[in-house]
Amino acid sequence: MQGDLGTSLYSKPPVVKELSTRFPNTLKLALVSHALAVVLGIGALLMAVIVFSPR
């Protein structure tokens, strides 16, 4: 294991450079998606508790 990912077959720069330029946007997308899923999940939970709670 050397940690060298080589060069991109498509655009020719090192793969590590390609990944480092794209990783921040990927991380932002993942965090926003996770936050949205948490908010929607809590909203669905609250709606279920309100609708299906015994009175």
MODELLER restraints for C-alpha pairs under 7 A, 6 or more apart:
rsr = mdl.restraints
at = mdl.atoms
rsr.add(forms.Gaussian(group=physical.xy_distance, feature=features.Distance(at['CA:5:A'], at['CA:15:A']), mean=5.84, stdev=0.5))
rsr.add(forms.Gaussian(group=physical.xy_distance, feature=features.Distance(at['CA:5:A'], at['CA:16:A']), mean=6.55, stdev=0.5))
rsr.add(forms.Gaussian(group=physical.xy_distance, feature=features.Distance(at['CA:6:A'], at['CA:14:A']), mean=5.85, stdev=0.5))
rsr.add(forms.Gaussian(group=physical.xy_distance, feature=features.Distance(at['CA:6:A'], at['CA:15:A']), mean=5.95, stdev=0.5))
rsr.add(forms.Gaussian(group=physical.xy_distance, feature=features.Distance(at['CA:7:A'], at['CA:13:A']), mean=5.55, stdev=0.5))
rsr.add(forms.Gaussian(group=physical.xy_distance, feature=features.Distance(at['CA:7:A'], at['CA:14:A']), mean=4.16, stdev=0.5))
rsr.add(forms.Gaussian(group=physical.xy_distance, feature=features.Distance(at['CA:7:A'], at['CA:15:A']), mean=5.15, stdev=0.5))
rsr.add(forms.Gaussian(group=physical.xy_distance, feature=features.Distance(at['CA:8:A'], at['CA:14:A']), mean=5.95, stdev=0.5))
rsr.add(forms.Gaussian(group=physical.xy_distance, feature=features.Distance(at['CA:8:A'], at['CA:15:A']), mean=5.36, stdev=0.5))
